[in-house]
């Protein structure tokens, strides 16, 4: 919620309301691309950690380094 608050400039009353405001702001072009990438990256990392234990073998699977 803190990342959403930082992006919106105020704390939304509910997550859904905040996401609706974010969607409207994206449609209007209110946000810098770098700020959106940072928000969605951090959101993805958080969600990945939440489902990590349910992911089984996929939780520790990684791509080999690019050489």
Buried (B, 14 or more C-beta within 10 A) or exposed (E): EEBBEBBBEEEBEEEEEBBEBBEEBEEEEBBEEEEBEBBEEBEEEEEEEEEEEEEEEEEEEEEEEEE
